[in-house]
Amino acid sequence: MRVNKKGLIAAGAAAVVVTLGLAGCAGGSGAADKTDSAGGTLTVWVDAERVDALQGAADAYTEKTGVKVDLVGKDNADIKDDFIQQVPTGKGPDITMGAHDWLGELSTNGVVAPIELGDSAADYLPVAIDASTYEGTTYMLPYAVENIAVLRNADLVPEAATNFDDMIAKGKAAGLTQPFVVEQGAEGNPYHLYPFQTAFGAPVFGTNDQGYDPTDLQLGSAGGEEFAKWLGSQGKNGTGVFNTDIDGDIAKQAFIDGKAAFWLTGPWNVGAATDAGINVAIDTVPSPTGEAASPFAGVKGFFISSESKNKVAANDFLVNYIGTEDVQLELFKAGNVLPALSAAAETASSDPIIEGFAAVGAEAVPMPAIPAMGSVWQYWGIAEADIINGADPVATWQKLTSDVQAAIK
């Protein structure tokens, strides 16, 4: 399925762009002190590369409400840990930018407050709202949705593959010995293999009305073992399609050099392919079973500090300013990742590359943010790498399941 583009006009993107003011905001790592002056201050930590994209919204909110919005540019690698450490001291920000898979850790540490989206929740892509919700409560205002898809060299293979076997056949028909590449490496990469696993009906965890259920580990289901057997058949002792010698750089080079027609990767690699002159098309992940091959979705957004003295203003700023089409499109321009707001996603999808990722994203599932997921990552990739390299698929998968169950307990 694709993002609905009904009513989209060519000038739509231009019509909703925010006029930005000068980005003369704080650039340090600390938060500004709260003030008792008229309206007070909202301190917002953001990825340093997205300060400019938010300055227009910050200025508009200040002009409308009298509440100053202090944007603090932060190194993305430091935001989460600094937030967790500073919020309990009262020195942290009112709002921080972050990723949905932080939610388990942020909630466990008690550093985030719920967000009240009200009726506006229906205005977002469903996967974005699902990812922003933890144990039945929404904690994040989403602004971007990111997932992997298949990049196809449309000059080598003009038509999308109908399934996994058809993808390999089409690549071989184009004269390629390596039709398809996907990043693995010595320790595996289950994130990139997950779409194939879901096609066998083997999610990591089951779900309930609160979201992912850590007590319902489904790795060891019959579908999981079927996936493991299929993975082994595509590894070293089978077709050789999956290879732990292929890391991210090798996969990229094979596609750029025209040695591979299909590359399973994310939007972060599209630029490298188009810069190399590749005629890139974006396809859904071809299923080995006939069932949908659903990748993980990663959602980015904004959290409110549990210790903020300005929670009402923080919620208002996020829902009514960051949660608008113009601001979400400014964030899109800064990162080229599909907006979480449906209207902004529709506008951004006038770009066929974004439209392609949106179509795949419609079938994506949120990456689990529950703490138990850490126990899965600990063993998952190594087990898949062993299977690719010839280990007994069923026995290896059963050991993976028992190791994860023991770690969770």
Secondary structure as UniProt FT lines:
FT   TURN            6..7
FT   TURN            10..11
FT   HELIX           12..15
FT   TURN            38..39
FT   STRAND          41..47
FT   HELIX           48..50
FT   HELIX           51..65
FT   STRAND          68..74
FT   HELIX           76..86
FT   HELIX           87..89
FT   STRAND          95..99
FT   HELIX           100..102
FT   HELIX           103..108
FT   TURN            109..110
FT   STRAND          112..113
FT   HELIX           118..123
FT   HELIX           126..131
FT   STRAND          133..134
FT   TURN            135..136
FT   STRAND          137..138
FT   STRAND          140..147
FT   STRAND          149..153
FT   TURN            154..156
FT   HELIX           164..173
FT   TURN            174..175
FT   STRAND          180..182
FT   TURN            186..187
FT   HELIX           190..199
FT   TURN            200..201
FT   STRAND          205..208
FT   TURN            209..210
FT   STRAND          211..217
FT   TURN            219..220
FT   HELIX           222..233
FT   TURN            236..239
FT   TURN            244..245
FT   HELIX           248..256
FT   TURN            257..258
FT   STRAND          262..265
FT   HELIX           267..269
FT   HELIX           270..275
FT   TURN            276..277
FT   STRAND          280..283
FT   STRAND          296..305
FT   TURN            306..307
FT   HELIX           311..317
FT   HELIX           318..322
FT   HELIX           325..335
FT   HELIX           342..348
FT   TURN            349..350
FT   HELIX           352..361
FT   TURN            362..363
FT   STRAND          365..366
FT   TURN            371..372
FT   HELIX           373..388
FT   TURN            389..390
FT   HELIX           393..408
//
